[in-house]
Amino acid sequence: MTDSNPQMRNKIIPIKLPSQVIFKDIIGQGSAMQRIFRIVEKVAECDTTIMLNGETGTGKGLIARAIHEASDRNGNSFIQINCGATPEGLLESEFFGYRRGAFTGATSDKVGKFEMAKGGTIFLDEIGDMSADLQVKVLRVLEEGEFERVGGNQTIKSDARIVAATHRDLEEEVQKGNFREDLFYRLYVIPIMLPTLKERKSDIPFLVSHFLEQFGRKVDSQIVAVSDAAMKILMNYSWPGNVRELKNIIERLVVLHESETILPEDLPEKLRIENDRVAQHKLEARGDGISFSTAVNEFEKALIISALEKTNWIKNRAAQLLKIKRTTLVEKIKRYNLEKDSEEDR
C-alpha cells in the first residue's frame, strides 16, 4: 500500500554503480570513494606492495579484491589471511606451509598461502598484529621473494603480489618498538587511506538502498521505503563501526521489520539518542547568531518526537510525559506535520 505522507516517500534510491566491473560490490558515489577508485585503477597493473589503512569496517578487503580483479593477475588466486584472527602459533605454517613431521600432527606436507597465491595476490589483513619473528620472515619474502616451509630446507620462490591492511597506526607502532621499521618501509610503498563512513555520509542513502535490496532478495522483504526522518537519523549517526555496522543494522531491519517503511522508532535506540544530541548541538547559538524562535521551535519539535517514540506514539502517554494536555500535543503534532497516516487518533 502506497503511503501519501510526504515524510514517508523516501523510496529506495536506484543504485548507479561505477561502470567498471571491479567496483561492482563497492558503493561509493561521493568524492572520497571516487578518489579511491582512481587510485586502485592506477596501482592495479604494477606489482608494487600496497598498504591499505583504515578503521575496522571501512571495506579494506573489498578494495584489496578490487586491486586484484583490476590487475593482470586476476586469472590466478586471491588468497586472504587475517593475521589478527589466526592463532600466533599457526601463522607461520599458514603463511609458508610445512613439511611432514615438522611438528606433532604434521602427518603430511601442506602448501602455505604464499604458494597458493602463486601468480596471484595475497592479502595480509591486520598485518600489524604479527609477531616480531614472523615480521622477519615476511620481510624476507618482500626483499628476496623466497621462503622455506616450516621444517623444510628447500627454498621456494614467491610470485605473489602482496596487499596488506591494518587499522593500526603502524608508524606509531614502529616508534613503540612493536613493528619493524624496515618492514614498515617495505610495506608503505603505496599507502591508501580509506575514509570512514562519517567522512562519506553522502554515500549513506546509496548504501542503505543497496543493503535493503541485497537482504530483501534473501528473505522476500516488503520494505520499500525509508522515511525522511529515519534517513536523517542514519545520516546524523557517527558510525563507529563504519559500513559494516550500517550493513548489520539494515540486515536486522530487513529480517525483523513487518511494514513497508522504516520509521525512526524502528532504528536502534543508540542512533536516535545520538540524533537528539546532534539536534541539540545545532540549536546552540553560533558566532553569527541564531533565530530565537527557530531554536525554540526545533527544540520543542525534538522533545515531542522523543516523547512520541518513547510511548510508541500513544498520545495520552506522550502528553503525560511532556506534562501538557493531550489536545495541546495534538495541535503541536499537526503544526510540525508529525502525524503518521497509519496512526489512529489515540
Residue frames relative to the residue before (quaternion, step in Angstrom):
aa qw qx qy qz dx dy dz
M 1.0000 0.0000 0.0000 0.0000 0.00 0.00 0.00
T 0.3782 -0.7457 0.5053 0.2136 3.59 -0.78 1.02
D 0.3303 -0.7501 0.5449 0.1771 3.54 -0.96 0.91
S 0.3392 -0.7767 0.5025 0.1709 3.57 -0.82 0.99
N 0.5159 0.6485 -0.4176 0.3727 3.58 1.23 -0.21
P 0.4830 -0.6833 0.4569 0.3017 3.65 -0.74 0.99
Q 0.6429 0.5358 -0.3287 0.4377 3.58 1.10 -0.65
M 0.7113 0.4441 -0.2446 0.4868 3.58 1.24 -0.33
R 0.5493 0.6613 -0.3687 0.3536 3.60 1.24 0.22
N 0.4301 0.6990 -0.4712 0.3231 3.56 1.19 0.25
K 0.0864 -0.8395 0.5361 0.0181 3.55 0.44 1.26
I 0.6806 -0.4644 0.3586 0.4387 3.54 -1.28 0.32
I 0.3726 -0.7395 0.5232 0.2013 3.56 -0.82 1.05
P 0.4443 -0.6850 0.4941 0.2987 3.62 -0.72 0.97
I 0.3659 -0.7412 0.5236 0.2063 3.56 -0.88 0.96
K 0.1422 -0.7548 0.6355 0.0786 3.55 -0.91 0.97
L 0.1641 -0.8265 0.5341 0.0685 3.54 0.05 1.30
P 0.5921 -0.5382 0.4415 0.4060 3.59 -1.16 0.50
S 0.5770 -0.6358 0.3897 0.3331 3.55 -1.03 0.78
Q 0.6208 0.5658 -0.3546 0.4108 3.56 1.08 -0.64
V 0.5176 -0.6596 0.4554 0.2994 3.56 -0.92 0.96
I 0.6249 0.5821 -0.3465 0.3880 3.59 1.03 -0.76
F 0.7286 0.4002 -0.2390 0.5019 3.59 1.16 -0.43
K 0.3132 0.8045 -0.4721 0.1784 3.59 1.23 0.24
D 0.7435 0.3794 -0.2203 0.5048 3.62 1.10 -0.56
I 0.6484 0.4976 -0.3161 0.4817 3.59 1.26 0.08
I 0.1957 -0.7872 0.5782 0.0879 3.56 -0.60 1.17
G 0.2970 0.7534 -0.5405 0.2281 3.56 -0.62 1.12
Q 0.0240 -0.8283 0.5591 -0.0271 3.57 -0.08 1.29
G 0.6276 0.5761 -0.3271 0.4088 3.58 1.18 -0.56
S 0.7012 -0.4946 0.3256 0.3971 3.54 -1.32 0.33
A 0.6066 0.5796 -0.3647 0.4038 3.62 1.04 -0.72
M 0.7332 0.4010 -0.2392 0.4943 3.60 0.84 -0.94
Q 0.5876 0.5589 -0.3813 0.4439 3.60 1.08 -0.57
R 0.6142 0.5392 -0.3346 0.4692 3.57 1.11 -0.71
I 0.6407 0.5163 -0.3169 0.4718 3.59 1.01 -0.84
F 0.6297 0.5386 -0.3349 0.4486 3.60 0.97 -0.83
R 0.6659 0.5038 -0.3088 0.4554 3.59 0.93 -0.88
I 0.6344 0.5231 -0.3284 0.4649 3.58 1.04 -0.77
V 0.6367 0.5376 -0.3245 0.4476 3.57 0.94 -0.92
E 0.6625 0.5107 -0.3120 0.4505 3.57 0.90 -0.89
K 0.6700 0.5083 -0.2978 0.4518 3.59 1.05 -0.76
V 0.7638 0.4037 -0.2113 0.4572 3.59 0.87 -0.92
A 0.5043 0.7071 -0.4107 0.2775 3.58 1.18 -0.47
E 0.7344 0.4676 -0.2482 0.4246 3.58 0.87 -0.93
C 0.6444 0.4738 -0.3477 0.4892 3.61 1.19 -0.20
D 0.4642 -0.6872 0.4877 0.2730 3.58 -1.25 0.38
T 0.3489 0.7642 -0.4763 0.2597 3.56 1.28 0.25
T 0.5357 -0.6242 0.4672 0.3242 3.56 -1.11 0.73
I 0.1975 -0.7796 0.5891 0.0789 3.56 -0.96 0.97
M 0.1453 -0.7765 0.6087 0.0742 3.57 -1.00 0.86
L 0.1552 -0.7945 0.5844 0.0562 3.57 -0.56 1.19
N 0.0884 -0.7901 0.6062 0.0196 3.55 -0.74 1.10
G 0.3764 0.7257 -0.5237 0.2398 3.56 -1.04 0.67
E 0.6165 -0.5572 0.4130 0.3726 3.52 -1.24 0.50
T 0.6466 -0.4940 0.4075 0.4147 3.55 -1.28 0.33
G 0.8079 0.2868 -0.2133 0.4685 3.56 -0.94 0.92
T 0.5374 0.6460 -0.4033 0.3622 3.60 1.23 0.15
G 0.6048 -0.6131 0.3440 0.3742 3.61 1.24 0.03
K 0.2167 0.8074 -0.5236 0.1644 3.59 1.10 0.62
G 0.6419 0.5341 -0.3216 0.4465 3.58 1.01 -0.77
L 0.6451 0.5191 -0.3164 0.4630 3.59 1.02 -0.80
I 0.6616 0.4948 -0.3063 0.4729 3.58 0.98 -0.84
A 0.6213 0.5386 -0.3427 0.4545 3.60 1.01 -0.78
R 0.6736 0.4802 -0.2989 0.4757 3.57 0.93 -0.86
A 0.6228 0.5419 -0.3407 0.4499 3.59 1.06 -0.74
I 0.6175 0.5332 -0.3385 0.4688 3.58 1.05 -0.76
H 0.6551 0.5055 -0.3064 0.4707 3.58 0.96 -0.87
E 0.6923 0.4917 -0.2869 0.4434 3.59 0.83 -0.98
A 0.6856 0.4760 -0.2846 0.4716 3.59 1.13 -0.61
S 0.6328 0.5455 -0.3261 0.4424 3.59 1.26 -0.24
D 0.5911 -0.5634 0.4295 0.3857 3.56 -1.31 0.15
R 0.5499 0.5896 -0.3941 0.4412 3.59 1.31 0.21
N 0.4505 0.7504 -0.4182 0.2428 3.59 1.25 -0.16
G 0.5986 0.5528 -0.3737 0.4432 3.59 1.25 -0.15
N 0.6809 0.4330 -0.2722 0.5242 3.56 1.33 -0.17
S 0.7495 -0.4611 0.2629 0.3957 3.56 -1.32 0.10
F 0.2029 -0.6913 0.6756 0.1563 3.50 -1.33 0.58
I 0.0509 -0.8280 0.5574 -0.0345 3.57 -0.35 1.29
Q 0.1012 -0.8087 0.5791 0.0204 3.56 -0.77 1.06
I 0.0339 0.7752 -0.6306 0.0169 3.54 -1.08 0.80
N 0.2979 -0.7529 0.5667 0.1525 3.55 -0.90 1.00
C 0.3136 -0.7892 0.5013 0.1658 3.56 -0.34 1.26
G 0.6710 0.4987 -0.3023 0.4578 3.59 1.16 -0.47
A 0.7136 0.4517 -0.2524 0.4723 3.58 1.14 -0.58
T 0.6431 0.5114 -0.3217 0.4706 3.60 1.23 -0.37
P 0.5175 -0.6481 0.4501 0.3310 3.63 -0.79 0.94
E 0.6110 -0.6092 0.3731 0.3410 3.55 -0.96 0.97
G 0.6874 0.5092 -0.2918 0.4278 3.59 0.89 -0.88
L 0.7109 0.4506 -0.2545 0.4762 3.57 1.22 -0.40
L 0.4908 0.7103 -0.4174 0.2836 3.57 1.20 -0.39
E 0.6753 0.5058 -0.3184 0.4321 3.59 0.82 -0.95
S 0.6858 0.4612 -0.2926 0.4810 3.58 0.92 -0.85
E 0.6019 0.5374 -0.3576 0.4701 3.60 1.14 -0.55
F 0.6681 0.5056 -0.2903 0.4623 3.56 0.99 -0.86
F 0.8575 0.2046 -0.0304 0.4710 3.53 0.59 -1.22
G 0.4795 -0.6659 0.4441 0.3598 3.60 1.23 -0.15
Y 0.2198 -0.7791 0.5681 0.1481 3.59 -1.24 -0.07
R 0.4577 -0.6539 0.5332 0.2805 3.50 -1.37 0.36
R 0.6315 -0.5293 0.4112 0.3898 3.51 -1.21 0.55
G 0.8111 0.2397 -0.2008 0.4944 3.57 -0.90 0.98
A 0.4111 0.7300 -0.4664 0.2838 3.60 1.26 0.05
F 0.7766 -0.0747 0.0591 0.6227 3.58 1.16 -0.59
T 0.6991 -0.4561 0.3302 0.4407 3.57 -1.27 0.24
G 0.7729 0.3008 -0.2459 0.5016 3.55 -0.77 1.04
A 0.5895 0.5553 -0.3768 0.4496 3.60 1.23 -0.23
T 0.0024 -0.8599 0.5083 -0.0465 3.56 0.33 1.27
S 0.7863 0.0991 -0.0788 0.6047 3.58 1.27 -0.16
D 0.6252 -0.5228 0.4052 0.4143 3.56 -1.26 0.27
K 0.0882 -0.7856 0.6097 0.0571 3.55 -1.15 0.64
V 0.3865 -0.7091 0.5474 0.2193 3.55 -1.00 0.92
G 0.3382 -0.7544 0.5309 0.1863 3.59 -0.95 0.87
K 0.7368 -0.4403 0.2954 0.4195 3.54 -1.34 0.17
F 0.6562 0.5228 -0.3262 0.4356 3.59 0.96 -0.81
E 0.6445 0.4859 -0.3217 0.4950 3.58 1.09 -0.61
M 0.6446 0.5323 -0.3198 0.4460 3.57 0.98 -0.82
A 0.7074 0.4595 -0.2510 0.4748 3.56 1.13 -0.70
K 0.2806 0.7907 -0.5081 0.1945 3.61 1.22 0.23
G 0.8273 0.1493 -0.1467 0.5214 3.54 -0.74 1.10
G 0.7092 0.4253 -0.2475 0.5049 3.55 1.30 -0.13
T 0.5985 -0.5442 0.4466 0.3823 3.55 -1.09 -0.80
I 0.1362 -0.7571 0.6301 0.1056 3.56 -1.04 0.77
F 0.1932 -0.7896 0.5786 0.0661 3.53 -0.79 1.11
L 0.1355 -0.7989 0.5852 0.0307 3.56 -0.49 1.26
D 0.1210 -0.8218 0.5558 0.0322 3.57 -0.06 1.31
E 0.8359 0.0910 -0.1286 0.5258 3.57 -1.09 0.84
I 0.0814 0.8417 -0.5248 0.0976 3.54 0.88 1.01
G 0.5729 0.6112 -0.3706 0.4010 3.59 1.19 -0.41
D 0.6409 0.5363 -0.3194 0.4468 3.59 1.27 -0.26
M 0.4705 0.6909 -0.4393 0.3291 3.61 1.24 0.01
S 0.5216 -0.6262 0.4855 0.3164 3.55 -1.19 0.62
A 0.6647 -0.5084 0.3670 0.4062 3.57 -1.26 0.36
D 0.6473 0.5313 -0.3248 0.4395 3.60 0.98 -0.84
L 0.6902 0.4675 -0.2845 0.4734 3.57 0.91 -0.87
Q 0.5696 0.5844 -0.3790 0.4365 3.58 1.13 -0.60
V 0.6253 0.5392 -0.3331 0.4553 3.60 1.03 -0.80
K 0.6895 0.4887 -0.2824 0.4538 3.58 0.89 -0.93
V 0.6478 0.4960 -0.3199 0.4817 3.59 1.02 -0.75
L 0.6056 0.5532 -0.3476 0.4543 3.58 1.08 -0.73
R 0.6363 0.5293 -0.3289 0.4547 3.59 0.99 -0.79
V 0.6328 0.5251 -0.3328 0.4615 3.58 0.98 -0.82
L 0.6725 0.5022 -0.2930 0.4579 3.56 0.96 -0.91
E 0.7305 0.4438 -0.2395 0.4605 3.59 0.94 -0.88
E 0.8175 0.2522 -0.0962 0.5087 3.57 0.88 -1.00
G 0.3691 -0.7618 0.4661 0.2572 3.57 1.23 -0.29
E 0.6963 0.4214 -0.2868 0.5053 3.59 1.06 0.71
F 0.0137 -0.7835 0.6208 -0.0208 3.55 -1.29 0.43
E 0.2975 -0.7101 0.5918 0.2388 3.57 -1.34 0.02
R 0.5264 -0.5937 0.4936 0.3562 3.53 -1.20 0.50
V 0.5944 -0.5424 0.4422 0.3962 3.57 -1.22 0.46
G 0.8154 0.1958 -0.1721 0.5169 3.57 -0.78 1.05
G 0.6737 0.4718 -0.2989 0.4839 3.61 1.25 0.03
N 0.2956 -0.7584 0.5533 0.1770 3.55 -1.28 0.28
Q 0.5145 0.6238 -0.4252 0.4066 3.56 1.27 0.15
T 0.3505 -0.7410 0.5387 0.1949 3.59 -0.77 1.06
I 0.1432 -0.7915 0.5929 0.0379 3.55 -0.81 1.08
K 0.3649 -0.7288 0.5390 0.2125 3.56 -0.88 0.97
S 0.2793 -0.7579 0.5702 0.1500 3.55 -1.01 0.86
D 0.0153 -0.7815 0.6236 -0.0094 3.55 -0.93 0.94
A 0.4281 0.6785 -0.4770 0.3590 3.54 0.79 1.06
R 0.3773 -0.6867 0.5704 0.2465 3.55 -1.05 0.79
I 0.2506 -0.7977 0.5342 0.1242 3.60 -0.79 1.00
V 0.0236 -0.7324 0.6804 0.0014 3.51 -1.00 1.02
A 0.0947 -0.8084 0.5807 0.0192 3.58 -0.67 1.10
A 0.0879 -0.7953 0.5981 0.0450 3.56 -1.23 0.42
T 0.0688 0.7846 -0.6149 0.0392 3.54 -1.20 0.56
H 0.3426 -0.6994 0.5769 0.2464 3.54 -1.25 0.46
R 0.5613 0.6138 -0.3717 0.4124 3.57 1.33 -0.13
D 0.4437 -0.6100 0.5681 0.3291 3.55 -1.33 0.27
L 0.2417 -0.8249 0.4936 0.1323 3.58 0.02 1.29
E 0.5881 0.5623 -0.3763 0.4431 3.58 1.09 -0.57
E 0.6524 0.4913 -0.3009 0.4925 3.56 1.06 -0.76
E 0.6315 0.5304 -0.3246 0.4632 3.58 1.07 -0.76
V 0.6051 0.5382 -0.3480 0.4724 3.59 1.12 -0.65
Q 0.6582 0.5153 -0.3033 0.4575 3.58 0.93 -0.90
K 0.6805 0.4779 -0.2727 0.4839 3.57 1.12 -0.72
G 0.4939 -0.6680 0.4236 0.3612 3.60 1.23 -0.28
N 0.5123 0.6661 -0.4045 0.3609 3.58 1.27 0.25
F 0.7796 0.2106 -0.1165 0.5782 3.57 1.23 -0.35
R 0.5209 -0.6700 0.4382 0.2964 3.56 -0.93 0.96
E 0.4734 -0.6893 0.4741 0.2758 3.56 -0.89 0.95
D 0.6556 0.5140 -0.3250 0.4476 3.60 0.96 -0.82
L 0.6454 0.4957 -0.3216 0.4841 3.59 1.04 -0.72
F 0.5889 0.5835 -0.3540 0.4329 3.57 1.05 -0.79
Y 0.7219 0.4375 -0.2580 0.4700 3.59 0.79 -1.00
R 0.5998 0.5485 -0.3551 0.4618 3.58 1.18 -0.51
L 0.6927 0.4757 -0.2629 0.4740 3.57 1.06 -0.78
Y 0.7419 0.4347 -0.2208 0.4603 3.54 0.96 -0.92
V 0.1730 0.7711 -0.5832 0.1881 3.57 0.75 1.06
I 0.7748 -0.0041 0.0231 0.6318 3.56 0.91 -1.00
P 0.0739 -0.8090 0.5825 0.0259 3.62 -0.12 1.21
I 0.0993 -0.7691 0.6292 0.0512 3.57 -1.08 0.77
M 0.1928 -0.7864 0.5804 0.0873 3.58 -0.68 1.11
L 0.2436 -0.7828 0.5583 0.1276 3.58 -0.60 1.15
P 0.4457 -0.7080 0.4768 0.2698 3.60 -0.86 0.89
T 0.4909 -0.6148 0.5216 0.3301 3.55 -1.21 0.51
L 0.6254 -0.5247 0.3997 0.4169 3.58 -1.22 0.28
K 0.5859 0.5776 -0.3590 0.4408 3.57 1.15 -0.60
E 0.6978 0.4644 -0.2611 0.4788 3.57 1.14 -0.65
R 0.7565 0.2885 -0.1779 0.5594 3.59 1.27 -0.12
K 0.0734 0.8654 -0.4913 0.0657 3.53 0.96 0.95
S 0.5721 0.5980 -0.3914 0.4022 3.59 1.15 -0.47
D 0.6299 0.5376 -0.3295 0.4535 3.60 1.25 -0.35
I 0.4818 0.7116 -0.4261 0.2827 3.62 1.19 -0.41
P 0.6658 0.4844 -0.3439 0.4515 3.68 0.76 -0.81
F 0.6567 0.5052 -0.3121 0.4649 3.60 1.00 -0.77
L 0.6449 0.5088 -0.3147 0.4756 3.58 1.03 -0.79
V 0.6257 0.5298 -0.3323 0.4662 3.59 0.98 -0.85
S 0.6588 0.5120 -0.3012 0.4616 3.55 0.90 -0.94
H 0.6592 0.5218 -0.3007 0.4503 3.56 0.92 -0.94
F 0.7090 0.4523 -0.2699 0.4689 3.60 0.84 -0.94
L 0.6004 0.5440 -0.3626 0.4606 3.61 1.07 -0.64
E 0.6762 0.4790 -0.2867 0.4807 3.55 0.96 -0.87
Q 0.6537 0.5374 -0.3104 0.4331 3.57 0.95 -0.93
F 0.7509 0.3768 -0.2175 0.4968 3.58 0.75 -1.01
G 0.5834 0.5964 -0.3684 0.4102 3.57 1.14 -0.60
R 0.6362 0.5342 -0.3299 0.4485 3.58 1.05 -0.74
K 0.6612 0.5311 -0.3080 0.4312 3.57 1.09 -0.72
V 0.8132 0.2430 -0.1044 0.5184 3.59 0.94 -0.85
D 0.4378 -0.7094 0.4480 0.3229 3.59 1.29 0.26
S 0.1091 0.8402 -0.5184 0.1164 3.56 0.90 1.02
Q 0.3503 -0.7379 0.5393 0.2048 3.56 -1.19 0.64
I 0.4160 0.7029 -0.4802 0.3198 3.61 1.25 0.15
V 0.0095 -0.8178 0.5747 -0.0286 3.58 -0.73 1.07
A 0.8082 0.1854 -0.0911 0.5516 3.60 1.19 -0.16
V 0.2116 -0.7098 0.6528 0.1591 3.51 -1.37 0.39
S 0.4298 -0.7120 0.4817 0.2760 3.60 -0.65 1.02
D 0.6353 -0.5355 0.3936 0.3934 3.55 -1.20 0.53
A 0.6580 0.5215 -0.3120 0.4448 3.56 0.96 -0.88
A 0.6605 0.4934 -0.3065 0.4758 3.59 1.00 -0.81
M 0.6474 0.5105 -0.3258 0.4627 3.60 0.98 -0.79
K 0.6137 0.5484 -0.3469 0.4497 3.57 1.07 -0.72
I 0.6389 0.5156 -0.3207 0.4723 3.58 1.02 -0.79
L 0.6441 0.5187 -0.3133 0.4669 3.57 0.98 -0.85
M 0.6705 0.4999 -0.2900 0.4652 3.57 1.04 -0.79
N 0.6948 0.4919 -0.2687 0.4506 3.59 1.07 -0.73
Y 0.5742 0.6180 -0.3769 0.3825 3.59 1.19 -0.50
S 0.4990 -0.7011 0.4366 0.2625 3.59 -1.04 0.77
W 0.2328 -0.8346 0.4735 0.1585 3.62 1.27 -0.30
P 0.0233 -0.8285 0.5593 -0.0162 3.62 0.48 1.14
G 0.7063 0.4266 -0.2609 0.5011 3.59 1.17 -0.51
N 0.4229 -0.7570 0.4145 0.2761 3.55 1.37 0.19
V 0.8317 -0.2004 0.1218 0.5033 3.61 -1.15 -0.55
R 0.6064 0.5698 -0.3570 0.4244 3.58 1.04 -0.71
E 0.6521 0.5043 -0.3145 0.4706 3.58 0.99 -0.81
L 0.6441 0.5102 -0.3217 0.4704 3.59 0.95 -0.84
K 0.6404 0.5341 -0.3186 0.4506 3.57 0.95 -0.88
N 0.6741 0.4980 -0.3000 0.4557 3.59 0.90 -0.89
I 0.6514 0.5129 -0.3195 0.4588 3.59 1.01 -0.80
I 0.6618 0.4945 -0.3121 0.4691 3.59 0.93 -0.84
E 0.6222 0.5296 -0.3462 0.4610 3.60 1.00 -0.74
R 0.6458 0.5219 -0.3152 0.4597 3.58 0.97 -0.86
L 0.6618 0.5072 -0.3048 0.4604 3.58 0.95 -0.88
V 0.6495 0.5250 -0.3171 0.4494 3.57 0.95 -0.87
V 0.6922 0.4830 -0.2775 0.4590 3.58 0.95 -0.88
L 0.7952 0.3558 -0.1625 0.4632 3.59 0.87 -0.95
H 0.6224 0.5825 -0.3543 0.3843 3.62 1.09 -0.62
E 0.2519 -0.8141 0.5138 0.0986 3.58 -0.96 0.88
S 0.6991 0.4181 -0.2882 0.5034 3.62 1.19 -0.07
E 0.6675 -0.5457 0.3506 0.3657 3.55 -1.33 0.13
T 0.7766 0.3171 -0.1459 0.5245 3.58 1.17 -0.49
I 0.3430 -0.7084 0.5801 0.2099 3.54 -1.04 0.84
L 0.1302 -0.7970 0.5893 0.0227 3.56 -0.73 1.15
P 0.7095 -0.4594 0.3054 0.4385 3.61 -1.19 0.30
E 0.6848 0.5066 -0.2979 0.4308 3.56 0.93 -0.89
D 0.5941 0.5697 -0.3599 0.4394 3.59 1.28 -0.27
L 0.6172 0.5707 -0.3356 0.4251 3.58 1.21 -0.47
P 0.6321 -0.5305 0.3922 0.4065 3.61 -1.16 0.49
E 0.6077 -0.6044 0.3811 0.3468 3.54 -1.05 0.82
K 0.6284 0.5593 -0.3544 0.4082 3.61 0.96 -0.77
L 0.6253 0.5256 -0.3411 0.4652 3.60 1.10 -0.62
R 0.6782 0.4948 -0.2926 0.4578 3.58 0.95 -0.89
I 0.6277 0.5342 -0.3322 0.4586 3.57 1.06 -0.78
E 0.6764 0.4801 -0.3016 0.4701 3.58 0.90 -0.89
N 0.6132 0.5505 -0.3475 0.4474 3.58 1.07 -0.70
D 0.6301 0.5270 -0.3263 0.4677 3.57 1.05 -0.80
R 0.6452 0.5181 -0.3211 0.4607 3.57 1.01 -0.80
V 0.6374 0.5248 -0.3217 0.4635 3.57 1.01 -0.82
A 0.6486 0.5180 -0.3099 0.4636 3.56 0.99 -0.89
Q 0.6411 0.5208 -0.3180 0.4653 3.57 1.01 -0.82
H 0.6566 0.5257 -0.3104 0.4429 3.56 0.95 -0.91
K 0.6544 0.5262 -0.3121 0.4444 3.57 1.01 -0.81
L 0.6375 0.5455 -0.3239 0.4371 3.56 1.20 -0.50
E 0.5302 0.6401 -0.4164 0.3684 3.57 1.20 -0.33
A 0.5430 -0.6373 0.4403 0.3243 3.57 -1.01 0.84
R 0.2533 -0.7591 0.5833 0.1390 3.55 -0.95 0.95
G 0.7414 -0.4225 0.2860 0.4359 3.53 -1.32 0.10
D 0.7298 0.4048 -0.2407 0.4956 3.58 1.06 -0.74
G 0.6075 -0.5908 0.3412 0.4068 3.57 1.27 0.26
I 0.1317 -0.7695 0.6202 0.0768 3.55 -1.33 0.25
S 0.5460 -0.6207 0.4491 0.3391 3.55 -1.08 0.72
F 0.4442 -0.7100 0.4807 0.2598 3.56 -0.71 1.10
S 0.6751 0.4989 -0.3018 0.4519 3.59 0.88 -0.95
T 0.6369 0.5209 -0.3304 0.4624 3.59 1.02 -0.76
A 0.6511 0.5200 -0.3132 0.4556 3.56 0.97 -0.89
V 0.6521 0.5111 -0.3117 0.4652 3.58 0.96 -0.88
N 0.6641 0.5115 -0.3056 0.4516 3.59 0.91 -0.92
E 0.6703 0.4959 -0.3005 0.4631 3.58 0.94 -0.88
F 0.6414 0.5159 -0.3211 0.4683 3.56 1.03 -0.78
E 0.6485 0.5131 -0.3089 0.4698 3.58 0.98 -0.87
K 0.6484 0.5225 -0.3134 0.4564 3.57 0.94 -0.89
A 0.6560 0.5127 -0.3090 0.4597 3.58 0.96 -0.90
L 0.6424 0.5211 -0.3213 0.4611 3.59 1.01 -0.79
I 0.6608 0.5102 -0.3069 0.4569 3.57 0.94 -0.90
I 0.6484 0.5101 -0.3184 0.4669 3.59 0.91 -0.89
S 0.6498 0.5234 -0.3153 0.4522 3.57 0.93 -0.90
A 0.6727 0.4941 -0.2957 0.4646 3.59 0.92 -0.91
L 0.6602 0.5094 -0.3099 0.4566 3.59 0.95 -0.85
E 0.6669 0.4951 -0.3094 0.4630 3.57 0.97 -0.81
K 0.6516 0.5221 -0.3139 0.4519 3.59 1.03 -0.78
T 0.7554 0.3528 -0.1920 0.5178 3.59 1.15 -0.61
N 0.4867 -0.6879 0.4174 0.3403 3.57 1.28 0.37
W 0.6283 -0.5894 0.2971 0.4118 3.56 1.10 0.86
I 0.3938 0.6574 -0.5274 0.3668 3.56 1.06 0.73
K 0.3771 -0.8003 0.4201 0.2020 3.54 -0.21 1.35
N 0.6127 0.5560 -0.3616 0.4297 3.60 0.97 -0.76
R 0.7015 0.4620 -0.2653 0.4734 3.56 0.87 -0.98
A 0.6318 0.5295 -0.3320 0.4586 3.59 1.04 -0.76
A 0.6388 0.5247 -0.3173 0.4648 3.59 1.04 -0.84
Q 0.6410 0.5154 -0.3203 0.4700 3.57 1.02 -0.82
L 0.6443 0.5298 -0.3174 0.4510 3.57 1.00 -0.84
L 0.7237 0.4195 -0.2254 0.4995 3.56 1.06 -0.83
K 0.3471 -0.7631 0.4687 0.2784 3.58 1.37 -0.21
I 0.5436 0.5435 -0.4448 0.4597 3.54 0.90 1.05
K 0.6168 -0.5351 0.4103 0.4061 3.58 -1.27 0.25
R 0.6032 -0.5749 0.4147 0.3657 3.52 -1.19 0.63
T 0.6410 0.5324 -0.3262 0.4464 3.60 0.96 -0.82
T 0.6272 0.5278 -0.3304 0.4678 3.58 1.07 -0.74
L 0.6483 0.5169 -0.3139 0.4626 3.55 0.98 -0.87
V 0.6445 0.5268 -0.3244 0.4492 3.60 0.94 -0.90
E 0.6403 0.5282 -0.3194 0.4572 3.59 1.00 -0.83
K 0.6841 0.4834 -0.2846 0.4662 3.56 0.93 -0.91
I 0.6015 0.5521 -0.3538 0.4564 3.59 1.08 -0.69
K 0.6688 0.4807 -0.2905 0.4870 3.57 1.00 -0.88
R 0.6327 0.5563 -0.3274 0.4279 3.58 1.00 -0.83
Y 0.7625 0.3463 -0.1838 0.5146 3.55 0.98 -0.88
N 0.4229 -0.7357 0.4407 0.2926 3.57 1.33 0.21
L 0.3330 0.7650 -0.4798 0.2715 3.55 0.94 0.96
E 0.4617 0.6994 -0.4391 0.3239 3.57 1.28 -0.16
K 0.2672 -0.7333 0.6027 0.1662 3.55 -1.09 0.77
D 0.5500 -0.6457 0.4144 0.3299 3.58 -0.89 0.90
S 0.7144 0.4528 -0.2499 0.4713 3.55 1.00 -0.81
E 0.5462 0.6473 -0.3864 0.3652 3.54 1.27 -0.19
E 0.3365 -0.7329 0.5557 0.2021 3.56 -0.79 0.95
D 0.5147 -0.6342 0.4699 0.3348 3.57 -1.12 0.54
R 0.0386 0.8315 -0.5490 0.0758 3.54 -0.05 1.31
